[in-house]
Amino acid sequence: MKTLPSTDVLIIGGGWTGLLMAKELSARTPVSIVVLERGRDRRPDYISGMDELDFFVRMHMMQDPSRETPTLRHNDNERALPIRQYGAFLPGSGVGGTGEHWGAVYPRLLPDCFELHSQTVARYGEKKLPQDQSMQDWGVTYDEMEPYYARSEREVGVSGKAGNLKGKKIEGGNIFEGWRSEEYPMPPTITPYLSELFRGAAKSLGYHPYNNATAVTSQDYTNPDGVTRPACAVCGFCERTPCMIGAKAQPTTVLMPVLQKRKSVTLRTSATVRRIVHDTSHDTSHDTPHDPAQKGGKARGVTYIDESGEEVFQPADLVILSSYTLSNNHLLFLSGIGTPYDPATGKGTLGKNLTHQVAFGVQAFLPKPLNKFMGAGGTGVRIADFDADVFDHSNLPFIRGGMIGAMSVGTQPLSTFGNVPRSMKLPRWGAEWKKAAIDYFDRTGVVSFSGEQIPYKGNHFDLDPTYKNPLGDPLLRMTVNWRENERKMVEFMNEKMVELGHAMGAKEVTPFPGYADYDVTRYQSTHIQGGTMMATSPDRGVVNTYTQHWDISNLFVLGASTFPNSGSSNPTPTILALTYRTADAIVEKYLKKPGMLA
Ligand SMILES: Cc1cc2nc3c(=O)[nH]c(=O)nc-3n(C[C@H](O)[C@H](O)[C@H](O)COP(=O)(O)OP(=O)(O)OC[C@H]3O[C@@H](n4cnc5c(N)ncnc54)[C@H](O)[C@@H]3O)c2cc1C
């Protein structure tokens, strides 16, 4: 195996977190940085145009599931199978990562999400906690996170309206949000007709609607790094595609313009990291079983497969793992770093607290055309009256909640055609169905829900014992299912959403059928959390609150894999805020005195 010259910092993954860390470190220190990204630069594919078939149907931007994918099962007694079709989640591959085709919805987590266990117990007592739950506080609070959230909002350029400015509640913003030290950098994006109907309906029912915060420009915007982006053209090609004009914040439009000028940063594409090499690695044959007794030591660098297919060793003094939740977990398992979680004994931490997002919608069949071909990522109106613990759960059969809204992100005919009211009792074929589907194409509005899945002892990651990737490495295995808490939450929200749909003027609303088992075929957001969660002690988490690995002080982990629980909010604002926090810790503490920070 070829060994390359050493670098000071090695970053695995060139998505939101990896490139933000590269930007911060290169701005504030003289260290040499190598970023290894398994995919390529995809800008030439879309900069001069794109089409729906390629990007929405054939999923141009996504990781290829025939080569790299997790396996899935619902509980420890089942045999898992590889997920070979695009379904529940859509991770990306290539420069910018998933951040290129994300939706840009940009809400902060509510303050109590960081103290989920203690706040729930304080309000309702231990008895209210669902069976099998494994909730634990993060070790950082919202107050500590606030300045980092604000920094990330200025960097990516967020449009929105504050609902809680330094403790003062402001109608029109989300009055249930945590306090904010400053207003959003830009006013909200436009409110399309569907979302305006939702606002009226929500007000009529006594709720508190607000324009959603989004990292899409409502006007021309220049961020603190001097990167300028034009105002959004509301073209409707946003979520699942990159932006053709740069209005949506993407790592390639926000971070790459700065990084390209930094001589200390080398971005190597088509470089798939296979192992993090550390003191406790026994050999390089990759088949040594993990010995949890061997802790401590240092990361020495990584091995990766380069463009020619050759495996090379890249030595480094500091390793940053920022390859999205799935790869973060996968690489730690494959590298034998940390103690794998065992659900039978409760021992170990690596792989624990896997959470996804509770996400579904009801269809409202409305009297007037909605012009849904127009839209922008994250654009729309929501209510948070049923979010988190904003409402009293004392007499409800579940804890926590989420946001309800009508988003106008743009819809395309190939991928969304075919909805008709259920009362028509039509099969999904034939002349009558086609006519009705054309009739209703632009009159079907979705009222959507984005809610929390709390962590459970039985939901976790590990390595699959059967299936391997083309390199011969075991696939990552996900063991995940819904519990009664999510099922009851969905039932409750479904009713509220149908009521809202009718208040919007819908003649008919098709409710969501409800939750049975976790269904991998239905898209439910690419918000997968956990597995390398943070904690204030090594027996409770994989990383400390600076996201530094508890066993290996020169290894930091970035991304939603460090979340002990999900929120109802989309994760990227919290992911980027934590990345800033880790960057500060590395610059201000670690590089001055390498070692454990906590
Ligand atoms: C359709 C869609 C809509 C979304 N909408 C929103 C939204 O509205 N709001 C929100 O907050 N979030 C949203 N998300 C989620 C958001 O995209 C992610 O939270 C965010 O991109 C995570 O950043 P990351 O750096 O952790 O991972 P990524 O951005 O995925 O970057 C990880 C990078 O690591 C690379 N990599 C992986 N394994 C290896 C390896 N072994 N070697 C080298 N490189 C590797 C990948 O190719 C990738 O480029 C959405 C996601 C999708 C798919």
The ligand as an SDF file (V2000), in Angstrom:
LIG
                    3D

 53 58  0  0  0  0  0  0  0  0999 V2000
  -34.0310   15.4150   -0.1940 C   0  0  0  0  0  0  0  0  0  0  0  0
  -33.4040   15.9430    1.0640 C   0  0  0  0  0  0  0  0  0  0  0  0
  -33.9270   17.0640    1.6860 C   0  0  0  0  0  0  0  0  0  0  0  0
  -33.3510   17.5490    2.8590 C   0  0  0  0  0  0  0  0  0  0  0  0
  -33.8650   18.6760    3.3840 N   0  0  0  0  0  0  0  0  0  0  0  0
  -33.3430   19.1910    4.5060 C   0  0  0  0  0  0  0  0  0  0  0  0
  -33.8620   20.3910    5.0220 C   0  0  0  0  0  0  0  0  0  0  0  0
  -34.7620   20.9810    4.4410 O   0  0  0  0  0  0  0  0  0  0  0  0
  -33.3140   20.8820    6.1660 N   0  0  0  0  0  0  0  0  0  0  0  0
  -32.3220   20.2350    6.8270 C   0  0  0  0  0  0  0  0  0  0  0  0
  -31.9210   20.6970    7.8950 O   0  0  0  0  0  0  0  0  0  0  0  0
  -31.7800   19.0950    6.3190 N   0  0  0  0  0  0  0  0  0  0  0  0
  -32.2760   18.5630    5.1830 C   0  0  0  0  0  0  0  0  0  0  0  0
  -31.7340   17.4160    4.6460 N   0  0  0  0  0  0  0  0  0  0  0  0
  -30.6270   16.7680    5.3750 C   0  0  0  0  0  0  0  0  0  0  0  0
  -29.2860   17.4380    5.0760 C   0  0  0  0  0  0  0  0  0  0  0  0
  -28.9980   17.3200    3.7170 O   0  0  0  0  0  0  0  0  0  0  0  0
  -28.2100   16.7760    5.9240 C   0  0  0  0  0  0  0  0  0  0  0  0
  -28.5480   16.9640    7.2890 O   0  0  0  0  0  0  0  0  0  0  0  0
  -26.8210   17.3840    5.7160 C   0  0  0  0  0  0  0  0  0  0  0  0
  -26.4540   17.3800    4.3690 O   0  0  0  0  0  0  0  0  0  0  0  0
  -25.8250   16.5900    6.5460 C   0  0  0  0  0  0  0  0  0  0  0  0
  -24.5130   17.0920    6.3730 O   0  0  0  0  0  0  0  0  0  0  0  0
  -23.2640   16.1210    6.5400 P   0  0  0  0  0  0  0  0  0  0  0  0
  -22.0550   16.9020    6.2670 O   0  0  0  0  0  0  0  0  0  0  0  0
  -23.4060   15.4300    7.8420 O   0  0  0  0  0  0  0  0  0  0  0  0
  -23.4860   15.0120    5.4230 O   0  0  0  0  0  0  0  0  0  0  0  0
  -23.4290   15.1360    3.7710 P   0  0  0  0  0  0  0  0  0  0  0  0
  -23.8900   16.5220    3.4200 O   0  0  0  0  0  0  0  0  0  0  0  0
  -24.1670   14.0140    3.2780 O   0  0  0  0  0  0  0  0  0  0  0  0
  -21.8950   15.0090    3.4920 O   0  0  0  0  0  0  0  0  0  0  0  0
  -21.2040   13.8040    3.7320 C   0  0  0  0  0  0  0  0  0  0  0  0
  -20.2120   13.5630    2.6110 C   0  0  0  0  0  0  0  0  0  0  0  0
  -19.3710   12.4700    2.9750 O   0  0  0  0  0  0  0  0  0  0  0  0
  -19.1030   11.6890    1.8260 C   0  0  0  0  0  0  0  0  0  0  0  0
  -18.7120   10.3450    2.2470 N   0  0  0  0  0  0  0  0  0  0  0  0
  -19.4790    9.3880    2.8150 C   0  0  0  0  0  0  0  0  0  0  0  0
  -18.7560    8.2790    3.0670 N   0  0  0  0  0  0  0  0  0  0  0  0
  -17.4920    8.5380    2.6460 C   0  0  0  0  0  0  0  0  0  0  0  0
  -16.2980    7.7890    2.6440 C   0  0  0  0  0  0  0  0  0  0  0  0
  -16.2450    6.5390    3.1180 N   0  0  0  0  0  0  0  0  0  0  0  0
  -15.1740    8.3520    2.1290 N   0  0  0  0  0  0  0  0  0  0  0  0
  -15.2030    9.6210    1.6370 C   0  0  0  0  0  0  0  0  0  0  0  0
  -16.3170   10.3710    1.6170 N   0  0  0  0  0  0  0  0  0  0  0  0
  -17.4560    9.8480    2.1270 C   0  0  0  0  0  0  0  0  0  0  0  0
  -20.4000   11.7250    1.0490 C   0  0  0  0  0  0  0  0  0  0  0  0
  -20.2170   11.4200   -0.3140 O   0  0  0  0  0  0  0  0  0  0  0  0
  -20.8450   13.1660    1.2880 C   0  0  0  0  0  0  0  0  0  0  0  0
  -20.3730   14.0340    0.2810 O   0  0  0  0  0  0  0  0  0  0  0  0
  -32.2550   16.9070    3.4570 C   0  0  0  0  0  0  0  0  0  0  0  0
  -31.7060   15.7790    2.8230 C   0  0  0  0  0  0  0  0  0  0  0  0
  -32.2800   15.2990    1.6320 C   0  0  0  0  0  0  0  0  0  0  0  0
  -31.6870   14.1330    0.9430 C   0  0  0  0  0  0  0  0  0  0  0  0
  1  2  1  0
  2  3  1  0
  2 52  2  0
  3  4  2  0
  4  5  1  0
  4 50  1  0
  5  6  2  0
  6  7  1  0
  6 13  1  0
  7  8  2  0
  7  9  1  0
  9 10  1  0
 10 11  2  0
 10 12  1  0
 12 13  2  0
 13 14  1  0
 14 15  1  0
 14 50  1  0
 15 16  1  0
 16 17  1  0
 16 18  1  0
 18 19  1  0
 18 20  1  0
 20 21  1  0
 20 22  1  0
 22 23  1  0
 23 24  1  0
 24 25  2  0
 24 26  1  0
 24 27  1  0
 27 28  1  0
 28 29  2  0
 28 30  1  0
 28 31  1  0
 31 32  1  0
 32 33  1  0
 33 34  1  0
 33 48  1  0
 34 35  1  0
 35 36  1  0
 35 46  1  0
 36 37  1  0
 36 45  1  0
 37 38  2  0
 38 39  1  0
 39 40  1  0
 39 45  2  0
 40 41  1  0
 40 42  2  0
 42 43  1  0
 43 44  2  0
 44 45  1  0
 46 47  1  0
 46 48  1  0
 48 49  1  0
 50 51  2  0
 51 52  1  0
 52 53  1  0
M  END
$$$$
